[in-house]
Amino acid sequence: MKKLLIVLVLILTVLGAGYLALYSNKYALAGQGANGAVSLKSFEGKNKIIYFGYTTCPDVCPATLGILSGVLNELKRDDIVVIFVTLDPERDEAKNVDEYAKYFYPNSYGIVLDDLPKVAKSYGVKYQKVLLEKSAIEYSVAHSSSLYVLDKNDKFVAEISNLTAQNIKKTLENLK
């Protein structure tokens, strides 16, 4: 009986450690920014708003980034950075992704991820390439449009899917 109890404790310890390792890495991201390698550690001590989109997005991305920019300018907080992750690494390069993000809000950073499918899945981002016949751009990327908020310690705070200025502001005002 005692051996069984010890074995059970060991199994639970291993499973718990595995769960903690998975959870602690769930929101990790790494890739290339305009000035080289970027990860969440690059923004240590900052609250982070992560948005997945692409630079040739005709509607959702510019609208979302415009609303977010308005809220951030109103709040005047220098402890919040926006991380714009491209869903179109075939066309988007780190430099133009970064320029696109900064167009909306200066304290933004554009990233081309090293492993987009894995990171998108961990955040719950849905996206799919849509071929456009007889179009100069050849394809678009249909995608979900949530903002993901992480605190200064990279702990998940919120997913904002109802992208109104009021909802975004309410969430960001609660950040320490």
C-alpha positions in Angstrom: 0.0 0.0 0.0 2.8 2.4 0.9 4.6 1.6 -2.4 1.4 2.3 -4.3 1.0 5.7 -2.6 4.6 6.6 -3.4 4.1 5.6 -7.1 0.9 7.7 -7.2 2.6 10.7 -5.7 5.5 10.4 -8.2 3.1 10.1 -11.2 1.1 13.1 -10.0 4.3 15.1 -9.6 5.5 14.3 -13.1 2.1 15.1 -14.6 1.8 18.4 -12.6 5.3 19.4 -13.7 4.4 18.7 -17.3 1.2 20.7 -17.0 3.1 23.7 -15.5 5.7 23.5 -18.3 2.9 23.5 -20.9 1.0 26.3 -19.2 4.0 28.5 -18.8 4.9 28.2 -22.5 1.4 28.4 -23.8 1.6 32.1 -24.7 5.2 32.1 -25.7 6.1 33.5 -29.1 9.4 33.9 -31.0 10.2 35.3 -34.4 11.8 38.1 -36.3 11.2 41.8 -35.8 12.6 44.7 -37.7 15.8 44.6 -35.8 16.3 40.9 -35.4 15.1 38.1 -33.1 12.1 38.9 -30.8 10.3 37.0 -28.1 8.1 37.9 -25.1 11.3 38.5 -23.1 12.0 41.4 -25.5 9.1 43.2 -23.8 9.9 42.3 -20.2 8.3 44.6 -17.7 5.6 45.7 -20.1 2.0 44.8 -20.5 1.4 43.3 -23.9 -1.5 43.4 -26.4 -1.0 40.8 -29.1 -2.9 41.0 -32.3 -2.7 38.5 -35.2 -3.4 40.0 -38.7 -1.6 40.9 -41.9 -0.5 44.1 -43.7 -2.7 43.7 -46.7 -5.8 43.1 -44.7 -8.4 45.4 -46.2 -10.8 45.8 -43.3 -10.6 44.0 -39.9 -6.9 44.7 -39.1 -6.8 48.5 -39.8 -10.2 48.9 -38.1 -9.1 47.0 -35.0 -5.7 48.7 -34.8 -7.3 52.1 -35.3 -9.7 51.5 -32.4 -6.9 50.1 -30.2 -4.6 53.1 -31.1 -7.4 55.6 -30.1 -7.8 53.8 -26.7 -4.1 53.7 -26.0 -3.6 57.4 -26.9 -6.4 58.3 -24.6 -5.0 56.2 -21.7 -1.5 57.6 -22.2 0.2 54.5 -20.7 3.9 53.9 -21.6 3.9 50.5 -20.0 1.8 48.9 -22.7 3.2 47.6 -26.0 1.3 46.3 -29.0 2.7 43.2 -30.7 1.4 42.7 -34.2 1.9 39.2 -35.5 1.5 38.5 -39.2 -0.7 35.7 -40.4 0.8 36.1 -43.9 4.6 35.3 -43.7 4.7 34.6 -47.4 4.2 38.3 -48.2 5.0 40.1 -45.0 8.6 40.7 -44.0 9.6 41.8 -40.5 10.4 45.3 -41.6 7.1 46.1 -43.3 5.1 44.3 -40.5 6.8 46.6 -38.0 6.2 49.7 -40.0 2.6 48.8 -40.5 2.1 48.3 -36.7 3.9 51.6 -35.9 1.7 53.5 -38.3 -1.2 52.9 -36.0 0.6 53.2 -32.6 4.3 54.1 -32.1 4.8 51.7 -29.2 4.1 48.7 -31.5 6.2 46.0 -32.8 5.6 43.8 -35.9 6.7 40.1 -35.8 7.1 37.3 -38.3 6.9 34.2 -36.1 9.2 31.2 -36.4 6.3 28.8 -35.9 3.1 30.5 -36.8 0.8 27.4 -36.8 1.9 26.3 -33.3 1.7 29.8 -31.7 -1.7 30.6 -33.4 -3.1 27.4 -32.1 -1.9 28.1 -28.6 -3.7 31.5 -28.6 -6.8 30.0 -30.3 -6.3 32.1 -33.4 -8.2 30.8 -36.5 -6.9 31.7 -39.9 -7.0 30.4 -43.4 -5.6 31.4 -46.8 -8.4 32.2 -49.3 -7.5 32.1 -52.9 -8.9 34.9 -55.0 -9.4 34.1 -58.7 -8.6 36.9 -61.1 -7.2 39.1 -58.4 -3.8 40.9 -58.4 -3.2 40.0 -54.7 -3.9 36.3 -55.4 -5.2 35.5 -51.9 -6.4 37.0 -48.7 -6.3 35.6 -45.2 -9.5 35.0 -43.3 -8.9 35.3 -39.6 -10.3 35.7 -36.1 -9.8 39.2 -34.7 -9.3 39.1 -30.9 -6.8 41.0 -28.9 -4.8 39.0 -26.4 -3.6 40.8 -23.2 -0.7 39.6 -21.2 0.6 41.4 -18.1 4.1 42.4 -17.2 4.9 38.9 -16.1 3.6 37.3 -19.4 0.5 36.0 -17.6 -2.6 35.8 -19.7 -5.1 38.5 -18.6 -7.8 38.6 -21.2 -9.0 37.8 -24.7 -11.0 40.8 -26.1 -13.2 39.6 -28.9 -15.9 42.3 -28.7 -13.6 45.0 -30.1 -15.3 48.2 -29.1 -13.3 51.1 -27.6 -15.2 50.8 -24.4 -14.4 47.0 -24.0 -10.8 47.5 -24.8 -10.4 50.5 -22.4 -12.1 48.7 -19.6 -9.7 45.8 -19.8 -6.6 47.9 -20.2 -7.6 50.2 -17.3 -7.4 47.2 -15.0 -3.8 46.4 -15.9 -1.2 47.2 -13.2 
